């Protein structure tokens, strides 16, 4: 049972539960004209390669909400070096991927409500048992970094969910 419900100021309905948001591709992917994507990009549910030159992995970004057990989470992308991407791909096939540790990645998604998020510095922390890796954002005063490290208030969560439900 969900503990998060609120009356929406945009549609007057009661919304229940924190929706989850799947980000299907890194932002760079959308800058490739759609008729060229077929031969310039390789997109899976975990990886994206563009022009055999740019390498991206998908992770989990978890944002705690004060006073709630539930968290807000996204599945953003980070860009990896070629050698780390190779390692990341190997890790997808094994149960004990955490032995690969973490790898540096540039944040490659926009999260509505947190300003410009592209190219924040992150660490991608590989997880065991084929779980999607966690994204750890470098501590700075960027709004997304503050939200990740300090959590957000319930009021901020409502504000964000209203934007996401009625815009995304
Ligand atoms: Zn609504």
Backbone and ligand atoms as CSV (ligand in chain L), in Angstrom:
chain,resi,resn,atom,element,x,y,z
A,1,UNK,N,N,0.831,-1.197,0.000
A,1,UNK,CA,C,0.000,0.000,0.000
A,1,UNK,C,C,0.864,1.245,0.000
A,2,UNK,N,N,0.442,2.214,-0.765
A,2,UNK,CA,C,1.259,3.404,-0.909
A,2,UNK,C,C,0.937,4.431,0.162
A,3,UNK,N,N,1.986,5.108,0.642
A,3,UNK,CA,C,1.756,6.116,1.665
A,3,UNK,C,C,1.713,7.521,1.064
A,4,UNK,N,N,1.964,7.605,-0.235
A,4,UNK,CA,C,2.025,8.929,-0.856
A,4,UNK,C,C,0.787,9.196,-1.702
A,5,UNK,N,N,-0.065,10.090,-1.242
A,5,UNK,CA,C,-1.204,10.522,-2.052
A,5,UNK,C,C,-1.305,12.031,-1.928
A,6,UNK,N,N,-1.783,12.650,-2.962
A,6,UNK,CA,C,-2.003,14.102,-2.866
A,6,UNK,C,C,-3.057,14.527,-3.885
A,7,UNK,N,N,-3.669,15.677,-3.604
A,7,UNK,CA,C,-4.630,16.230,-4.548
A,7,UNK,C,C,-3.866,17.133,-5.501
A,8,UNK,N,N,-4.001,16.840,-6.801
A,8,UNK,CA,C,-3.196,17.499,-7.816
A,8,UNK,C,C,-3.772,18.874,-8.151
A,9,UNK,N,N,-2.882,19.877,-8.171
A,9,UNK,CA,C,-3.365,21.226,-8.485
A,9,UNK,C,C,-3.587,21.407,-9.983
A,10,UNK,N,N,-3.106,20.469,-10.792
A,10,UNK,CA,C,-3.247,20.615,-12.243
A,10,UNK,C,C,-4.510,19.959,-12.783
A,11,UNK,N,N,-4.935,18.845,-12.162
A,11,UNK,CA,C,-6.095,18.133,-12.711
A,11,UNK,C,C,-7.170,17.869,-11.661
A,12,UNK,N,N,-6.892,18.305,-10.392
A,12,UNK,CA,C,-7.881,18.147,-9.322
A,12,UNK,C,C,-8.139,16.701,-8.905
A,13,UNK,N,N,-7.368,15.757,-9.459
A,13,UNK,CA,C,-7.540,14.357,-9.069
A,13,UNK,C,C,-6.633,14.051,-7.878
A,14,UNK,N,N,-6.969,12.959,-7.179
A,14,UNK,CA,C,-6.062,12.431,-6.161
A,14,UNK,C,C,-5.089,11.486,-6.865
A,15,UNK,N,N,-3.795,11.769,-6.778
A,15,UNK,CA,C,-2.806,10.850,-7.342
A,15,UNK,C,C,-2.237,10.015,-6.209
A,16,UNK,N,N,-1.987,8.744,-6.488
A,16,UNK,CA,C,-1.524,7.835,-5.451
A,16,UNK,C,C,-0.236,7.145,-5.887
A,17,UNK,N,N,0.744,7.094,-4.979
A,17,UNK,CA,C,2.004,6.430,-5.272
A,17,UNK,C,C,2.940,7.347,-6.042
A,18,UNK,N,N,4.239,7.061,-5.933
A,18,UNK,CA,C,5.215,7.840,-6.682
A,18,UNK,C,C,5.408,7.160,-8.027
A,19,UNK,N,N,5.089,7.824,-9.128
A,19,UNK,CA,C,5.262,7.184,-10.422
A,19,UNK,C,C,6.750,6.959,-10.710
A,20,UNK,N,N,7.067,5.966,-11.521
A,20,UNK,CA,C,8.467,5.778,-11.901
A,20,UNK,C,C,8.638,6.229,-13.344
A,21,UNK,N,N,9.805,6.714,-13.632
A,21,UNK,CA,C,10.045,7.337,-14.922
A,21,UNK,C,C,11.202,6.643,-15.610
A,22,UNK,N,N,10.894,6.026,-16.717
A,22,UNK,CA,C,11.919,5.340,-17.481
A,22,UNK,C,C,12.433,6.267,-18.577
A,23,UNK,N,N,13.730,6.513,-18.587
A,23,UNK,CA,C,14.313,7.356,-19.630
A,23,UNK,C,C,14.894,6.430,-20.698
A,24,UNK,N,N,14.310,6.433,-21.864
A,24,UNK,CA,C,14.616,5.391,-22.839
A,24,UNK,C,C,15.957,5.507,-23.539
A,25,UNK,N,N,16.468,6.719,-23.646
A,25,UNK,CA,C,17.751,6.900,-24.347
A,25,UNK,C,C,18.444,8.134,-23.790
A,26,UNK,N,N,19.786,8.195,-23.938
A,26,UNK,CA,C,20.498,9.409,-23.504
A,26,UNK,C,C,20.098,10.624,-24.359
A,27,UNK,N,N,20.262,11.822,-23.820
A,27,UNK,CA,C,19.833,13.024,-24.567
A,27,UNK,C,C,20.483,13.111,-25.945
A,28,UNK,N,N,21.749,12.698,-26.030
A,28,UNK,CA,C,22.457,12.805,-27.303
A,28,UNK,C,C,21.731,12.036,-28.411
A,29,UNK,N,N,21.140,10.912,-28.040
A,29,UNK,CA,C,20.407,10.081,-29.003
A,29,UNK,C,C,19.329,10.902,-29.725
A,30,UNK,N,N,18.660,11.776,-28.970
A,30,UNK,CA,C,17.549,12.535,-29.554
A,30,UNK,C,C,18.038,13.658,-30.467
A,31,UNK,N,N,19.328,13.970,-30.402
A,31,UNK,CA,C,19.866,14.990,-31.309
A,31,UNK,C,C,20.240,14.389,-32.671
A,32,UNK,N,N,20.214,13.059,-32.760
A,32,UNK,CA,C,20.459,12.390,-34.049
A,32,UNK,C,C,19.127,12.386,-34.816
A,33,UNK,N,N,19.111,12.890,-36.046
A,33,UNK,CA,C,17.856,12.877,-36.811
A,33,UNK,C,C,17.273,11.464,-36.851
A,34,UNK,N,N,15.953,11.349,-36.678
A,34,UNK,CA,C,15.363,10.020,-36.488
A,34,UNK,C,C,15.640,9.082,-37.664
A,35,UNK,N,N,15.761,9.631,-38.891
A,35,UNK,CA,C,16.014,8.739,-40.031
A,35,UNK,C,C,17.464,8.224,-40.047
A,36,UNK,N,N,18.345,8.842,-39.248
A,36,UNK,CA,C,19.740,8.360,-39.197
A,36,UNK,C,C,19.993,7.419,-38.017
A,37,UNK,N,N,19.037,7.362,-37.086
A,37,UNK,CA,C,19.283,6.597,-35.854
A,37,UNK,C,C,19.505,5.122,-36.138
A,38,UNK,N,N,18.795,4.609,-37.147
A,38,UNK,CA,C,18.872,3.190,-37.445
A,38,UNK,C,C,20.309,2.737,-37.724
A,39,UNK,N,N,21.066,3.535,-38.457
A,39,UNK,CA,C,22.435,3.095,-38.773
A,39,UNK,C,C,23.516,3.790,-37.952
A,40,UNK,N,N,23.197,4.843,-37.202
A,40,UNK,CA,C,24.224,5.503,-36.388
A,40,UNK,C,C,24.185,5.101,-34.921
A,41,UNK,N,N,23.089,4.486,-34.482
A,41,UNK,CA,C,22.965,4.196,-33.053
A,41,UNK,C,C,22.623,2.728,-32.811
A,42,UNK,N,N,23.064,2.244,-31.637
A,42,UNK,CA,C,22.637,0.926,-31.155
A,42,UNK,C,C,22.085,1.131,-29.755
A,43,UNK,N,N,20.790,0.932,-29.620
A,43,UNK,CA,C,20.134,1.187,-28.335
A,43,UNK,C,C,19.511,-0.093,-27.797
A,44,UNK,N,N,19.876,-0.450,-26.560
A,44,UNK,CA,C,19.211,-1.568,-25.886
A,44,UNK,C,C,18.611,-1.013,-24.584
A,45,UNK,N,N,18.060,-1.899,-23.752
A,45,UNK,CA,C,17.498,-1.410,-22.485
A,45,UNK,C,C,18.595,-1.039,-21.482
A,46,UNK,N,N,19.852,-1.439,-21.732
A,46,UNK,CA,C,20.957,-1.134,-20.806
A,46,UNK,C,C,22.045,-0.263,-21.404
A,47,UNK,N,N,22.175,-0.281,-22.726
A,47,UNK,CA,C,23.327,0.368,-23.348
A,47,UNK,C,C,22.912,1.179,-24.577
A,48,UNK,N,N,23.753,2.150,-24.907
A,48,UNK,CA,C,23.552,2.893,-26.143
A,48,UNK,C,C,24.920,3.259,-26.696
A,49,UNK,N,N,25.128,3.014,-27.976
A,49,UNK,CA,C,26.362,3.398,-28.654
A,49,UNK,C,C,25.982,4.271,-29.838
A,50,UNK,N,N,26.673,5.410,-29.960
A,50,UNK,CA,C,26.386,6.314,-31.061
A,50,UNK,C,C,27.644,6.516,-31.891
A,51,UNK,N,N,27.520,6.274,-33.188
A,51,UNK,CA,C,28.626,6.440,-34.145
A,51,UNK,C,C,29.868,5.639,-33.754
A,52,UNK,N,N,29.689,4.536,-33.038
A,52,UNK,CA,C,30.820,3.732,-32.543
A,52,UNK,C,C,31.835,4.569,-31.780
A,53,UNK,N,N,31.385,5.693,-31.243
A,53,UNK,CA,C,32.319,6.636,-30.633
A,53,UNK,C,C,31.859,7.109,-29.258
A,54,UNK,N,N,30.562,7.105,-29.015
A,54,UNK,CA,C,30.016,7.564,-27.732
A,54,UNK,C,C,29.285,6.403,-27.084
A,55,UNK,N,N,29.605,6.179,-25.817
A,55,UNK,CA,C,29.157,4.964,-25.137
A,55,UNK,C,C,28.380,5.335,-23.878
A,56,UNK,N,N,27.186,4.777,-23.741
A,56,UNK,CA,C,26.324,5.138,-22.618
A,56,UNK,C,C,25.794,3.892,-21.916
A,57,UNK,N,N,25.611,4.029,-20.595
A,57,UNK,CA,C,25.004,2.970,-19.799
A,57,UNK,C,C,23.845,3.563,-19.018
A,58,UNK,N,N,22.854,2.726,-18.757
A,58,UNK,CA,C,21.684,3.176,-18.023
A,58,UNK,C,C,21.789,2.728,-16.572
A,59,UNK,N,N,21.460,3.628,-15.652
A,59,UNK,CA,C,21.532,3.297,-14.225
A,59,UNK,C,C,20.266,3.691,-13.497
A,60,UNK,N,N,20.345,3.563,-12.164
A,60,UNK,CA,C,19.259,3.991,-11.286
A,60,UNK,C,C,19.706,5.232,-10.536
A,61,UNK,N,N,18.848,6.225,-10.485
A,61,UNK,CA,C,19.108,7.381,-9.634
A,61,UNK,C,C,17.989,7.436,-8.601
A,62,UNK,N,N,18.381,7.298,-7.347
A,62,UNK,CA,C,17.390,7.215,-6.273
A,62,UNK,C,C,17.432,8.496,-5.447
A,63,UNK,N,N,16.292,9.133,-5.308
A,63,UNK,CA,C,16.197,10.381,-4.546
A,63,UNK,C,C,15.270,10.167,-3.352
A,64,UNK,N,N,15.843,10.231,-2.134
A,64,UNK,CA,C,15.010,10.027,-0.945
A,64,UNK,C,C,14.060,11.203,-0.718
A,65,UNK,N,N,12.927,10.910,-0.093
A,65,UNK,CA,C,11.947,11.952,0.221
A,65,UNK,C,C,11.762,11.948,1.729
A,66,UNK,N,N,11.932,13.111,2.370
A,66,UNK,CA,C,11.868,13.127,3.836
A,66,UNK,C,C,10.462,12.780,4.309
A,67,UNK,N,N,10.389,11.884,5.281
A,67,UNK,CA,C,9.106,11.475,5.832
A,67,UNK,C,C,8.397,10.371,5.063
A,68,UNK,N,N,9.014,9.878,3.991
A,68,UNK,CA,C,8.398,8.789,3.223
A,68,UNK,C,C,9.372,7.620,3.122
A,69,UNK,N,N,8.817,6.393,3.149
A,69,UNK,CA,C,9.659,5.219,2.910
A,69,UNK,C,C,9.940,5.057,1.431
A,70,UNK,N,N,8.989,5.459,0.615
A,70,UNK,CA,C,9.183,5.359,-0.832
A,70,UNK,C,C,10.208,6.387,-1.291
A,71,UNK,N,N,10.845,6.077,-2.401
A,71,UNK,CA,C,11.794,7.037,-2.969
A,71,UNK,C,C,11.342,7.400,-4.373
A,72,UNK,N,N,11.843,8.540,-4.821
A,72,UNK,CA,C,11.643,8.931,-6.208
A,72,UNK,C,C,12.812,8.350,-6.977
A,73,UNK,N,N,12.533,7.656,-8.087
A,73,UNK,CA,C,13.696,7.191,-8.838
A,73,UNK,C,C,13.514,7.329,-10.340
A,74,UNK,N,N,14.650,7.414,-10.980
A,74,UNK,CA,C,14.711,7.566,-12.437
A,74,UNK,C,C,15.696,6.539,-12.975
A,75,UNK,N,N,15.684,6.370,-14.288
A,75,UNK,CA,C,16.689,5.514,-14.931
A,75,UNK,C,C,17.460,6.348,-15.968
A,76,UNK,N,N,18.309,7.246,-15.486
A,76,UNK,CA,C,19.068,8.100,-16.405
A,76,UNK,C,C,20.251,7.361,-17.031
A,77,UNK,N,N,20.885,8.039,-17.968
A,77,UNK,CA,C,22.044,7.503,-18.680
A,77,UNK,C,C,23.298,8.260,-18.277
A,78,UNK,N,N,24.421,7.548,-18.303
A,78,UNK,CA,C,25.714,8.218,-18.137
A,78,UNK,C,C,26.611,7.792,-19.283
A,79,UNK,N,N,27.518,8.674,-19.689
A,79,UNK,CA,C,28.432,8.283,-20.761
A,79,UNK,C,C,29.730,7.780,-20.152
A,80,UNK,N,N,30.251,6.713,-20.739
A,80,UNK,CA,C,31.440,6.027,-20.230
A,80,UNK,C,C,32.552,6.091,-21.261
A,81,UNK,N,N,33.791,5.947,-20.791
A,81,UNK,CA,C,34.903,5.761,-21.731
A,81,UNK,C,C,34.706,4.415,-22.423
A,82,UNK,N,N,35.386,4.253,-23.551
A,82,UNK,CA,C,35.253,3.002,-24.293
A,82,UNK,C,C,35.673,1.797,-23.444
A,83,UNK,N,N,36.774,1.938,-22.721
A,83,UNK,CA,C,37.251,0.784,-21.945
A,83,UNK,C,C,36.297,0.461,-20.796
A,84,UNK,N,N,35.749,1.492,-20.143
A,84,UNK,CA,C,34.763,1.206,-19.093
A,84,UNK,C,C,33.476,0.625,-19.674
A,85,UNK,N,N,33.130,1.067,-20.861
A,85,UNK,CA,C,31.917,0.526,-21.490
A,85,UNK,C,C,32.082,-0.968,-21.775
A,86,UNK,N,N,33.266,-1.344,-22.230
A,86,UNK,CA,C,33.550,-2.766,-22.467
A,86,UNK,C,C,33.375,-3.558,-21.169
A,87,UNK,N,N,33.937,-3.005,-20.085
A,87,UNK,CA,C,33.793,-3.638,-18.775
A,87,UNK,C,C,32.316,-3.720,-18.371
A,88,UNK,N,N,31.606,-2.621,-18.611
A,88,UNK,CA,C,30.185,-2.587,-18.252
A,88,UNK,C,C,29.420,-3.677,-19.001
A,89,UNK,N,N,29.725,-3.816,-20.288
A,89,UNK,CA,C,29.033,-4.843,-21.085
A,89,UNK,C,C,29.310,-6.246,-20.558
A,90,UNK,N,N,30.590,-6.483,-20.181
A,90,UNK,CA,C,30.928,-7.790,-19.598
A,90,UNK,C,C,30.123,-8.011,-18.325
A,91,UNK,N,N,29.951,-6.949,-17.547
A,91,UNK,CA,C,29.289,-7.083,-16.241
A,91,UNK,C,C,27.817,-7.462,-16.384
A,92,UNK,N,N,27.236,-7.195,-17.561
A,92,UNK,CA,C,25.812,-7.491,-17.744
A,92,UNK,C,C,25.531,-8.989,-17.741
A,93,UNK,N,N,26.549,-9.784,-18.033
A,93,UNK,CA,C,26.338,-11.226,-18.151
A,93,UNK,C,C,26.714,-12.003,-16.903
A,94,UNK,N,N,27.164,-11.323,-15.860
A,94,UNK,CA,C,27.619,-12.075,-14.687
A,94,UNK,C,C,26.838,-11.681,-13.445
A,95,UNK,N,N,26.783,-12.625,-12.478
A,95,UNK,CA,C,25.996,-12.420,-11.261
A,95,UNK,C,C,26.708,-11.519,-10.253
A,96,UNK,N,N,28.039,-11.551,-10.266
A,96,UNK,CA,C,28.770,-10.797,-9.231
A,96,UNK,C,C,29.454,-9.563,-9.822
A,97,UNK,N,N,28.653,-8.764,-10.514
A,97,UNK,CA,C,29.194,-7.594,-11.224
A,97,UNK,C,C,29.788,-6.554,-10.276
A,98,UNK,N,N,29.420,-6.596,-8.989
A,98,UNK,CA,C,29.939,-5.577,-8.070
A,98,UNK,C,C,31.459,-5.677,-7.928
A,99,UNK,N,N,32.028,-6.827,-8.326
A,99,UNK,CA,C,33.489,-6.936,-8.257
A,99,UNK,C,C,34.174,-5.963,-9.221
A,100,UNK,N,N,33.433,-5.469,-10.196
A,100,UNK,CA,C,33.983,-4.463,-11.101
A,100,UNK,C,C,34.034,-3.079,-10.447
A,101,UNK,N,N,33.384,-2.951,-9.287
A,101,UNK,CA,C,33.432,-1.688,-8.555
A,101,UNK,C,C,32.617,-0.609,-9.229
A,102,UNK,N,N,33.169,0.617,-9.265
A,102,UNK,CA,C,32.436,1.714,-9.870
A,102,UNK,C,C,33.271,2.324,-10.993
A,103,UNK,N,N,32.616,3.055,-11.854
A,103,UNK,CA,C,33.315,3.695,-12.967
A,103,UNK,C,C,32.773,5.100,-13.182
A,104,UNK,N,N,33.657,5.998,-13.649
A,104,UNK,CA,C,33.259,7.386,-13.860
A,104,UNK,C,C,32.308,7.506,-15.051
A,105,UNK,N,N,31.280,8.356,-14.914
A,105,UNK,CA,C,30.390,8.614,-16.043
A,105,UNK,C,C,29.892,10.056,-16.024
A,106,UNK,N,N,29.723,10.632,-17.208
A,106,UNK,CA,C,29.098,11.954,-17.328
A,106,UNK,C,C,27.585,11.766,-17.437
A,107,UNK,N,N,26.841,12.452,-16.585
A,107,UNK,CA,C,25.385,12.344,-16.604
A,107,UNK,C,C,24.871,12.768,-17.973
A,108,UNK,N,N,24.012,11.953,-18.590
A,108,UNK,CA,C,23.601,12.188,-19.980
A,108,UNK,C,C,22.083,12.173,-20.147
A,109,UNK,N,N,21.375,12.640,-19.116
A,109,UNK,CA,C,19.920,12.783,-19.201
A,109,UNK,C,C,19.539,14.124,-18.589
A,110,UNK,N,N,18.363,14.601,-18.959
A,110,UNK,CA,C,17.806,15.769,-18.279
A,110,UNK,C,C,16.702,15.286,-17.342
A,111,UNK,N,N,16.706,15.791,-16.120
A,111,UNK,CA,C,15.639,15.474,-15.167
A,111,UNK,C,C,14.871,16.768,-14.923
A,112,UNK,N,N,13.664,16.776,-15.421
A,112,UNK,CA,C,12.809,17.966,-15.319
A,112,UNK,C,C,12.709,18.449,-13.866
A,113,UNK,N,N,12.862,19.753,-13.660
A,113,UNK,CA,C,12.721,20.293,-12.309
A,113,UNK,C,C,14.038,20.482,-11.572
A,114,UNK,N,N,15.165,20.104,-12.209
A,114,UNK,CA,C,16.470,20.199,-11.553
A,114,UNK,C,C,17.501,20.962,-12.376
A,115,UNK,N,N,17.035,21.823,-13.267
A,115,UNK,CA,C,17.986,22.596,-14.063
A,115,UNK,C,C,18.657,21.734,-15.123
A,116,UNK,N,N,19.799,22.206,-15.607
A,116,UNK,CA,C,20.536,21.486,-16.649
A,116,UNK,C,C,21.392,20.406,-15.990
A,117,UNK,N,N,21.074,19.165,-16.248
A,117,UNK,CA,C,21.747,18.055,-15.554
A,117,UNK,C,C,22.835,17.389,-16.388
A,118,UNK,N,N,22.908,17.708,-17.687
A,118,UNK,CA,C,23.851,17.012,-18.560
A,118,UNK,C,C,25.283,17.367,-18.173
A,119,UNK,N,N,26.123,16.315,-18.118
A,119,UNK,CA,C,27.544,16.422,-17.805
A,119,UNK,C,C,27.862,16.655,-16.337
A,120,UNK,N,N,26.895,16.411,-15.448
A,120,UNK,CA,C,27.266,16.282,-14.033
A,120,UNK,C,C,28.197,15.075,-13.907
A,121,UNK,N,N,29.131,15.153,-12.963
A,121,UNK,CA,C,30.053,14.032,-12.773
A,121,UNK,C,C,29.407,12.981,-11.873
A,122,UNK,N,N,29.508,11.734,-12.291
A,122,UNK,CA,C,28.898,10.651,-11.513
A,122,UNK,C,C,29.840,9.461,-11.414
A,123,UNK,N,N,29.526,8.575,-10.477
A,123,UNK,CA,C,30.097,7.240,-10.483
A,123,UNK,C,C,28.965,6.254,-10.683
A,124,UNK,N,N,29.212,5.311,-11.573
A,124,UNK,CA,C,28.256,4.247,-11.819
A,124,UNK,C,C,28.710,3.070,-10.971
A,125,UNK,N,N,27.852,2.633,-10.043
A,125,UNK,CA,C,28.255,1.583,-9.089
A,125,UNK,C,C,27.576,0.284,-9.479
A,126,UNK,N,N,28.377,-0.663,-9.965
A,126,UNK,CA,C,27.812,-1.911,-10.478
A,126,UNK,C,C,27.291,-2.783,-9.334
A,127,UNK,N,N,26.194,-3.484,-9.626
A,127,UNK,CA,C,25.483,-4.260,-8.605
A,127,UNK,C,C,25.468,-5.739,-8.977
A,128,UNK,N,N,25.357,-6.575,-7.956
A,128,UNK,CA,C,25.245,-8.023,-8.191
A,128,UNK,C,C,23.854,-8.402,-8.682
A,129,UNK,N,N,23.745,-9.658,-9.111
A,129,UNK,CA,C,22.461,-10.284,-9.462
A,129,UNK,C,C,21.702,-9.547,-10.561
A,130,UNK,N,N,22.454,-9.017,-11.503
A,130,UNK,CA,C,21.865,-8.374,-12.676
A,130,UNK,C,C,20.939,-7.202,-12.345
A,131,UNK,N,N,21.208,-6.531,-11.222
A,131,UNK,CA,C,20.470,-5.307,-10.933
A,131,UNK,C,C,21.133,-4.141,-11.665
A,132,UNK,N,N,20.294,-3.232,-12.111
A,132,UNK,CA,C,20.795,-2.036,-12.774
A,132,UNK,C,C,21.750,-1.300,-11.828
A,133,UNK,N,N,22.859,-0.742,-12.339
A,133,UNK,CA,C,23.811,-0.050,-11.452
A,133,UNK,C,C,23.230,1.243,-10.876
A,134,UNK,N,N,23.706,1.607,-9.694
A,134,UNK,CA,C,23.296,2.874,-9.075
A,134,UNK,C,C,24.171,4.005,-9.604
A,135,UNK,N,N,23.546,5.160,-9.765
A,135,UNK,CA,C,24.285,6.363,-10.148
A,135,UNK,C,C,24.515,7.198,-8.899
A,136,UNK,N,N,25.790,7.491,-8.634
A,136,UNK,CA,C,26.183,8.304,-7.485
A,136,UNK,C,C,26.695,9.638,-8.036
A,137,UNK,N,N,26.021,10.732,-7.682
A,137,UNK,CA,C,26.375,12.036,-8.251
A,137,UNK,C,C,27.412,12.734,-7.376
A,138,UNK,N,N,28.401,13.335,-8.015
A,138,UNK,CA,C,29.426,14.085,-7.284
A,138,UNK,C,C,28.748,15.144,-6.397
A,139,UNK,N,N,29.154,15.229,-5.119
A,139,UNK,CA,C,28.540,16.237,-4.245
A,139,UNK,C,C,28.926,17.650,-4.678
A,140,UNK,N,N,27.931,18.421,-5.101
A,140,UNK,CA,C,28.133,19.832,-5.459
A,140,UNK,C,C,26.870,20.564,-5.022
A,141,UNK,N,N,26.766,21.859,-5.362
A,141,UNK,CA,C,25.525,22.564,-5.022
A,141,UNK,C,C,24.528,22.564,-6.185
A,142,UNK,N,N,24.750,21.692,-7.178
A,142,UNK,CA,C,23.757,21.531,-8.246
A,142,UNK,C,C,22.459,20.959,-7.636
A,143,UNK,N,N,21.283,21.459,-8.093
A,143,UNK,CA,C,20.019,20.988,-7.501
A,143,UNK,C,C,19.842,19.471,-7.510
A,144,UNK,N,N,20.302,18.794,-8.563
A,144,UNK,CA,C,20.127,17.337,-8.606
A,144,UNK,C,C,21.066,16.640,-7.621
A,145,UNK,N,N,22.266,17.184,-7.475
A,145,UNK,CA,C,23.217,16.621,-6.519
A,145,UNK,C,C,22.707,16.817,-5.093
A,146,UNK,N,N,22.177,17.999,-4.800
A,146,UNK,CA,C,21.616,18.263,-3.463
A,146,UNK,C,C,20.447,17.317,-3.179
A,147,UNK,N,N,19.579,17.118,-4.192
A,147,UNK,CA,C,18.421,16.229,-4.008
A,147,UNK,C,C,18.890,14.803,-3.755
A,148,UNK,N,N,19.903,14.368,-4.516
A,148,UNK,CA,C,20.414,13.003,-4.378
A,148,UNK,C,C,21.031,12.781,-2.995
A,149,UNK,N,N,21.810,13.751,-2.541
A,149,UNK,CA,C,22.529,13.560,-1.276
A,149,UNK,C,C,21.692,13.899,-0.046
A,150,UNK,N,N,20.813,14.896,-0.147
A,150,UNK,CA,C,20.070,15.347,1.033
A,150,UNK,C,C,18.605,14.950,0.999
A,151,UNK,N,N,18.128,14.454,-0.124
A,151,UNK,CA,C,16.713,14.148,-0.244
A,151,UNK,C,C,15.914,15.404,-0.560
A,152,UNK,N,N,14.626,15.214,-0.814
A,152,UNK,CA,C,13.743,16.342,-1.095
A,152,UNK,C,C,12.562,16.285,-0.135
A,153,UNK,N,N,11.880,17.405,-0.010
A,153,UNK,CA,C,10.696,17.458,0.859
A,153,UNK,C,C,9.497,16.870,0.122
A,154,UNK,N,N,8.451,16.554,0.885
A,154,UNK,CA,C,7.228,16.048,0.292
A,154,UNK,C,C,6.601,17.108,-0.626
A,155,UNK,N,N,6.738,18.372,-0.250
A,155,UNK,CA,C,6.192,19.462,-1.071
A,155,UNK,C,C,6.884,19.499,-2.428
A,156,UNK,N,N,8.207,19.343,-2.408
A,156,UNK,CA,C,8.971,19.323,-3.667
A,156,UNK,C,C,8.561,18.117,-4.516
A,157,UNK,N,N,8.353,16.963,-3.842
A,157,UNK,CA,C,7.935,15.760,-4.565
A,157,UNK,C,C,6.602,16.008,-5.284
A,158,UNK,N,N,5.657,16.622,-4.578
A,158,UNK,CA,C,4.344,16.896,-5.186
A,158,UNK,C,C,4.509,17.801,-6.407
A,159,UNK,N,N,5.325,18.834,-6.231
A,159,UNK,CA,C,5.584,19.770,-7.332
A,159,UNK,C,C,6.152,19.027,-8.558
A,160,UNK,N,N,7.108,18.132,-8.299
A,160,UNK,CA,C,7.742,17.395,-9.398
A,160,UNK,C,C,6.754,16.428,-10.062
A,161,UNK,N,N,6.019,15.676,-9.238
A,161,UNK,CA,C,5.112,14.671,-9.791
A,161,UNK,C,C,4.025,15.352,-10.634
A,162,UNK,N,N,3.586,16.522,-10.183
A,162,UNK,CA,C,2.599,17.260,-10.988
A,162,UNK,C,C,3.177,17.627,-12.357
A,163,UNK,N,N,4.424,18.069,-12.363
A,163,UNK,CA,C,5.072,18.394,-13.647
A,163,UNK,C,C,5.176,17.132,-14.510
A,164,UNK,N,N,5.682,16.042,-13.912
A,164,UNK,CA,C,5.966,14.838,-14.698
A,164,UNK,C,C,4.682,14.214,-15.253
A,165,UNK,N,N,3.659,14.130,-14.384
A,165,UNK,CA,C,2.434,13.458,-14.834
A,165,UNK,C,C,1.746,14.226,-15.950
A,166,UNK,N,N,1.928,15.533,-15.945
A,166,UNK,CA,C,1.179,16.330,-16.905
A,166,UNK,C,C,2.040,16.880,-18.016
A,167,UNK,N,N,3.325,16.518,-18.040
A,167,UNK,CA,C,4.180,17.016,-19.108
A,167,UNK,C,C,4.888,15.880,-19.837
A,168,UNK,N,N,5.479,14.945,-19.080
A,168,UNK,CA,C,6.246,13.874,-19.704
A,168,UNK,C,C,5.316,12.886,-20.368
L,1,ZN,ZN,ZN,-2.864,15.550,-11.900
